[in-house]
């Protein structure tokens, strides 16, 4: 017997839903042979089963079921020991038309599916937009925080109390004021404060350094003010002066600096502030 015209076996969805996939495959194999010129399937049960990968008994049960349901017609029901001839019944034509209808996409279903996909895509896009906005806002906040980030000097200024007596004495000795200094000047002042504080230097001692500066340093004799760095650099000379005075039994008095000099007036005022007195010359 010649082979069927097509090398595939169709499976109609509507039929498979009714009789099962295997039975629908057997129908497809019979349908394939029925597409030949005589319009009938004359293949043996073994050949039909081999084409779709099932055994002879399965093909026999499936064909009987298809004939009982009216999908196939056995043209040789009384034949024994020979292949029967099967044709597609009228009911099968309806099955084919339903199968063709099933193979065509439902326009409304596709449209609804596309609308759902579009809605999902819009939701995803909106989610990405929200994430991008949050990230941009976060970066702006971090950028602003970096811009207003305090400098090391400002951090020190927050840690060190501005009314600390020792710091006040250092600033007054150097004729410096909080809020009127550059960052570098404040860093130098706090560094001098830290070194003096580490050695447990008292504010009164810093005042005596001011006296020594005016009397014994040529820059002070000319009315110049010391810098915080010079306070540290000249501190050893000042201590040597104090030791020598103590050994000689000299009583420390205010240096003989010009009464009208600004530095002398500042020093006298600093004495008065630290001793809780009103403004006036140091005794």
TIPADO-241534 format. One record per residue (C-alpha): residue number from 1; x negated, y, z. Coordinates in Angstrom, 3 decimals, padded with zeros to 6 digits. Each point is the difference from the previous one (the first is absolute). Layout:
// TIPADO-241534
num NUM	px X	py Y	pz Z
...
***
This chain:
// TIPADO-241534
num 1	px 000.000	py 000.000	pz 000.000
num 2	px -001.457	py 003.448	pz -000.912
num 3	px -000.972	py 002.371	pz 002.777
num 4	px 002.333	py 002.881	pz 000.922
num 5	px -000.653	py 003.328	pz -001.762
num 6	px -001.208	py 001.883	pz 003.126
num 7	px -002.667	py -001.056	pz 002.473
num 8	px 001.829	py 001.306	pz 003.067
num 9	px 002.956	py -001.118	pz 002.114
num 10	px 002.525	py 002.679	pz 000.926
num 11	px 001.612	py 000.061	pz 003.446
num 12	px 003.264	py 001.961	pz 000.212
num 13	px 000.305	py 001.843	pz 003.272
num 14	px 003.742	py -000.345	pz 000.363
num 15	px -000.197	py -003.756	pz -000.610
num 16	px -002.918	py -000.428	pz 002.406
num 17	px 002.018	py 001.758	pz 002.713
num 18	px 002.826	py -002.482	pz -000.543
num 19	px -001.723	py -003.352	pz -000.552
num 20	px -003.536	py 000.568	pz 001.285
num 21	px -003.319	py 000.701	pz -001.668
num 22	px -000.828	py -003.607	pz -001.060
num 23	px 003.385	py -000.593	pz -001.537
num 24	px -000.168	py 003.364	pz -001.791
num 25	px -003.431	py -000.965	pz -001.341
num 26	px 001.414	py -003.265	pz -001.383
num 27	px 002.748	py 002.005	pz -001.679
num 28	px -002.662	py 002.287	pz -001.470
num 29	px -001.878	py -002.980	pz -001.438
num 30	px 003.217	py -001.303	pz -001.616
num 31	px 000.832	py 003.522	pz -001.210
num 32	px -003.435	py 000.204	pz -001.630
num 33	px 000.613	py -003.112	pz -002.123
num 34	px 003.485	py 001.188	pz -000.879
num 35	px -001.538	py 003.004	pz -001.790
num 36	px -001.110	py -002.337	pz -002.853
num 37	px 001.913	py -000.321	pz -003.261
num 38	px 002.454	py -002.720	pz 001.096
num 39	px 000.824	py 001.948	pz 003.191
num 40	px -000.289	py -003.075	pz 002.224
num 41	px -002.521	py -001.439	pz 002.433
num 42	px -001.069	py -003.530	pz -000.894
num 43	px -003.116	py -000.169	pz 002.212
num 44	px -000.370	py -002.850	pz 002.493
num 45	px 000.277	py 000.523	pz 003.731
num 46	px -003.719	py -000.672	pz 000.408
num 47	px -000.898	py 002.627	pz -002.590
num 48	px 002.286	py 002.594	pz 001.548
num 49	px -001.480	py -000.695	pz 003.460
num 50	px -003.589	py 000.149	pz -001.269
num 51	px 000.620	py 003.411	pz -001.530
num 52	px 001.003	py 001.560	pz 003.318
num 53	px -001.995	py -002.210	pz 002.400
num 54	px 002.752	py -002.139	pz 001.571
num 55	px 000.725	py -003.732	pz -000.087
num 56	px 002.591	py -001.850	pz -002.079
num 57	px 002.425	py -000.549	pz 002.886
num 58	px 000.078	py 003.748	pz 000.792
num 59	px 000.782	py 000.804	pz -003.633
num 60	px 002.782	py -002.584	pz -000.014
num 61	px 001.644	py 001.377	pz 003.159
num 62	px -000.293	py 003.585	pz -001.250
num 63	px 001.531	py -000.769	pz -003.399
num 64	px 002.900	py -001.858	pz 001.607
num 65	px 000.630	py 003.014	pz 002.264
num 66	px -000.148	py 002.411	pz -002.956
num 67	px 002.431	py -002.157	pz -001.956
num 68	px 002.385	py -000.193	pz 002.955
num 69	px -000.054	py 003.791	pz 000.309
num 70	px 000.580	py 000.432	pz -003.718
num 71	px -003.346	py 001.555	pz -000.899
num 72	px -001.003	py -002.994	pz -002.200
num 73	px 001.957	py -002.509	pz -002.075
num 74	px -001.158	py -003.597	pz -000.436
num 75	px 000.788	py -000.869	pz -003.638
num 76	px -000.959	py -003.648	pz 000.509
num 77	px 001.379	py -000.992	pz 003.401
num 78	px 000.217	py -003.718	pz -000.837
num 79	px -003.535	py -000.335	pz -001.340
num 80	px -002.233	py -002.455	pz 001.881
num 81	px -003.788	py -000.404	pz -000.071
num 82	px -000.471	py 003.021	pz -002.294
num 83	px -000.241	py 003.773	pz 000.445
num 84	px 003.344	py 001.764	pz 000.186
num 85	px 000.890	py 003.022	pz -002.080
num 86	px 000.891	py 003.162	pz 001.958
num 87	px 001.442	py 003.251	pz -001.230
num 88	px 000.718	py 003.316	pz 001.648
num 89	px 003.630	py 000.343	pz 000.980
num 90	px 002.175	py 003.109	pz -000.301
num 91	px -000.455	py 000.642	pz 003.696
num 92	px -003.722	py 000.202	pz -000.600
num 93	px 000.502	py 002.871	pz -002.460
num 94	px 001.449	py 002.004	pz 002.889
num 95	px -002.996	py -001.020	pz 002.088
num 96	px -002.312	py 001.225	pz -002.761
num 97	px 001.800	py 003.285	pz -000.280
num 98	px -000.164	py 000.407	pz 003.773
num 99	px -003.684	py -000.862	pz -000.146
num 100	px -000.505	py 002.661	pz -002.637
num 101	px 001.879	py 002.465	pz 002.147
num 102	px -002.157	py -000.940	pz 002.986
num 103	px -003.144	py 000.585	pz -002.046
num 104	px 001.056	py 003.598	pz -000.669
num 105	px -000.861	py 002.428	pz 002.830
num 106	px 002.834	py 001.649	pz 001.818
num 107	px -000.323	py 003.691	pz -000.864
num 108	px 001.651	py 001.185	pz 003.200
num 109	px -002.185	py -002.268	pz 002.157
num 110	px -003.169	py 001.217	pz -001.703
num 111	px 001.078	py 003.622	pz 000.398
num 112	px 000.697	py -000.544	pz 003.679
num 113	px -003.361	py -001.730	pz 000.394
num 114	px -001.773	py 002.864	pz -001.748
num 115	px 001.781	py 002.505	pz 002.219
num 116	px -001.086	py -001.944	pz 003.089
num 117	px -003.599	py -000.121	pz -001.219
num 118	px 000.078	py 003.734	pz -000.773
num 119	px 001.397	py 000.717	pz 003.458
num 120	px -002.697	py -002.156	pz 001.586
num 121	px -002.702	py 001.761	pz -002.006
num 122	px 001.371	py 003.386	pz 001.103
num 123	px -000.065	py -001.155	pz 003.617
num 124	px -003.601	py -001.180	pz -000.360
num 125	px -000.983	py 003.285	pz -001.665
num 126	px 001.675	py 001.952	pz 002.805
num 127	px -001.848	py -002.095	pz 002.580
num 128	px -003.329	py 000.672	pz -001.733
num 129	px 000.858	py 003.706	pz -000.121
num 130	px 000.733	py 000.069	pz 003.742
num 131	px -003.270	py -001.793	pz 000.766
num 132	px -001.910	py 002.411	pz -002.229
num 133	px 001.677	py 002.995	pz 001.699
num 134	px -000.823	py -001.348	pz 003.473
num 135	px -003.613	py -000.604	pz -001.032
num 136	px -000.305	py 003.509	pz -001.458
num 137	px 001.527	py 001.539	pz 003.129
num 138	px -002.349	py -002.014	pz 002.206
num 139	px -003.022	py 001.097	pz -002.042
num 140	px 001.102	py 003.638	pz 000.255
num 141	px 000.385	py -000.293	pz 003.784
num 142	px -003.406	py -001.644	pz 000.305
num 143	px -001.505	py 002.682	pz -002.237
num 144	px 001.533	py 002.736	pz 002.147
num 145	px -001.268	py -001.723	pz 003.125
num 146	px -003.492	py -000.108	pz -001.472
num 147	px 000.199	py 003.693	pz -000.883
num 148	px 000.951	py 001.032	pz 003.528
num 149	px -002.361	py -002.472	pz 001.623
num 150	px -001.925	py 001.678	pz 002.770
num 151	px -003.709	py 000.587	pz -000.469
num 152	px -002.502	py -001.522	pz 002.486
num 153	px -000.408	py 003.421	pz 001.632
num 154	px 003.762	py 000.357	pz 000.405
num 155	px 000.137	py -003.468	pz 001.555
num 156	px -002.710	py 000.971	pz 002.463
num 157	px 001.824	py 003.231	pz 000.714
num 158	px 003.100	py -002.004	pz 000.913
num 159	px -001.953	py -002.414	pz 002.214
num 160	px -002.015	py 002.690	pz 001.827
num 161	px 002.070	py 002.362	pz 002.100
num 162	px -000.546	py 003.529	pz -001.206
num 163	px 000.160	py 001.362	pz 003.554
num 164	px -002.701	py -002.354	pz 001.262
num 165	px -002.282	py 002.231	pz 002.141
num 166	px -003.188	py -001.465	pz -001.461
num 167	px 001.214	py 000.473	pz -003.571
num 168	px 001.149	py 003.525	pz 000.831
num 169	px -003.434	py 000.825	pz 001.416
num 170	px -001.737	py -001.338	pz -003.123
num 171	px 002.285	py 001.990	pz -002.311
num 172	px -000.348	py 003.163	pz 002.070
num 173	px -003.786	py -000.355	pz 000.180
num 174	px -000.054	py -000.244	pz -003.791
num 175	px 002.666	py 002.737	pz -000.374
num 176	px 002.348	py -002.391	pz -001.850
num 177	px 003.783	py -000.202	pz 000.217
num 178	px 002.466	py -002.814	pz -000.715
num 179	px 001.813	py 000.683	pz -003.232
num 180	px -002.724	py 002.311	pz -001.307
num 181	px -002.571	py -002.684	pz -000.745
num 182	px -000.752	py -002.038	pz -003.078
num 183	px 000.150	py -003.784	pz 000.122
num 184	px -003.784	py -000.227	pz 000.113
num 185	px -000.209	py 002.509	pz 002.855
num 186	px 002.566	py -001.880	pz 002.043
num 187	px -001.788	py -003.306	pz -000.635
num 188	px -003.260	py 001.584	pz 001.219
num 189	px 001.736	py 001.372	pz 003.110
num 190	px 001.614	py -003.350	pz 000.849
num 191	px -003.318	py -001.772	pz -000.559
num 192	px -001.691	py 002.370	pz 002.453
num 193	px 002.891	py -000.472	pz 002.417
num 194	px -000.296	py -003.791	pz -000.258
num 195	px -003.742	py 000.008	pz 000.702
num 196	px 000.332	py 002.372	pz 002.948
num 197	px 002.963	py -001.939	pz 001.380
num 198	px -001.956	py -003.248	pz -000.264
num 199	px -002.695	py 001.533	pz 002.222
num 200	px 002.672	py 001.268	pz 002.408
num 201	px -000.923	py 003.644	pz -000.595
num 202	px 002.255	py 002.466	pz 001.829
num 203	px 001.519	py 003.124	pz -001.602
num 204	px -001.959	py 002.203	pz 002.466
num 205	px -003.231	py -001.490	pz -001.337
num 206	px 000.981	py 000.957	pz -003.545
num 207	px 000.523	py 003.553	pz 001.266
num 208	px -003.495	py 000.010	pz 001.473
num 209	px -001.248	py -001.152	pz -003.383
num 210	px 001.621	py 003.129	pz -001.427
num 211	px -002.010	py 002.082	pz 002.502
num 212	px -003.178	py -001.777	pz -000.912
num 213	px 000.704	py 000.490	pz -003.713
num 214	px 000.412	py 003.755	pz 000.396
num 215	px -003.086	py 000.394	pz 002.184
num 216	px -002.530	py -002.469	pz -001.422
num 217	px 000.919	py -000.749	pz -003.618
num 218	px -001.048	py 002.658	pz -002.508
num 219	px 003.258	py -000.485	pz -001.906
num 220	px 002.029	py 000.612	pz 003.134
num 221	px -002.130	py 003.031	pz 000.899
num 222	px 001.064	py 001.489	pz -003.331
num 223	px 003.671	py -000.631	pz 000.792
num 224	px 000.299	py -003.146	pz -002.097
num 225	px 002.352	py -002.804	pz 000.982
num 226	px -001.072	py -003.657	pz 000.175
num 227	px 001.568	py -002.638	pz -002.189
num 228	px 001.199	py -003.290	pz 001.505
num 229	px -003.001	py -001.696	pz -001.584
num 230	px -002.367	py 002.528	pz 001.580
num 231	px 001.609	py -000.600	pz 003.396
num 232	px -001.035	py -003.658	pz -000.244
num 233	px -003.407	py 000.734	pz -001.502
num 234	px -000.941	py 002.617	pz 002.636
num 235	px 001.546	py -001.813	pz 002.971
num 236	px -003.298	py -001.605	pz 001.052
num 237	px -001.692	py 003.405	pz 000.125
num 238	px 002.883	py 001.282	pz 002.085
num 239	px -000.306	py -002.904	pz 002.446
num 240	px -003.750	py 000.581	pz 000.306
num 241	px 000.729	py 003.659	pz 000.823
num 242	px 002.479	py -001.053	pz 002.690
num 243	px -002.463	py -002.451	pz 001.530
num 244	px -002.773	py 002.541	pz 000.093
num 245	px 002.299	py 002.542	pz 001.639
num 246	px 001.052	py -002.552	pz 002.599
num 247	px -003.618	py -000.862	pz 000.748
num 248	px -000.887	py 003.676	pz 000.329
num 249	px 003.046	py 000.662	pz 002.148
num 250	px 001.251	py 002.613	pz -002.428
num 251	px 003.605	py 001.061	pz 000.398
num 252	px 001.848	py -000.066	pz -003.279
num 253	px 001.631	py 003.232	pz -000.949
num 254	px 001.576	py 001.256	pz -003.137
num 255	px -002.660	py 000.690	pz -002.636
num 256	px -001.104	py 003.522	pz -000.633
num 257	px 001.856	py 000.256	pz -003.249
num 258	px 001.315	py 003.310	pz -001.275
num 259	px 003.204	py 000.822	pz 001.840
num 260	px 001.698	py 001.125	pz -003.211
num 261	px -000.736	py -003.125	pz -002.080
num 262	px 003.018	py -001.996	pz -001.121
num 263	px -001.611	py -003.268	pz 000.906
num 264	px -000.595	py 001.204	pz 003.573
num 265	px 003.619	py 001.046	pz 000.341
num 266	px 001.176	py -003.386	pz -001.324
num 267	px -002.248	py -001.830	pz 002.427
num 268	px 001.236	py 002.068	pz 002.944
num 269	px 003.597	py -000.645	pz -001.003
num 270	px -000.687	py -003.721	pz -000.260
num 271	px -001.357	py 000.019	pz 003.556
num 272	px 003.118	py 001.760	pz 001.198
num 273	px 002.332	py -002.410	pz -001.849
num 274	px -001.658	py -003.108	pz 001.401
num 275	px -000.119	py 001.414	pz 003.557
num 276	px 003.637	py 001.124	pz -000.139
num 277	px -000.886	py 003.665	pz 000.214
num 278	px 001.069	py 002.984	pz -002.031
num 279	px -002.192	py 001.455	pz -002.698
num 280	px -003.086	py 001.649	pz 001.330
num 281	px -003.800	py -000.234	pz -000.040
num 282	px -001.550	py -003.183	pz 001.355
num 283	px -001.514	py 000.304	pz 003.417
***
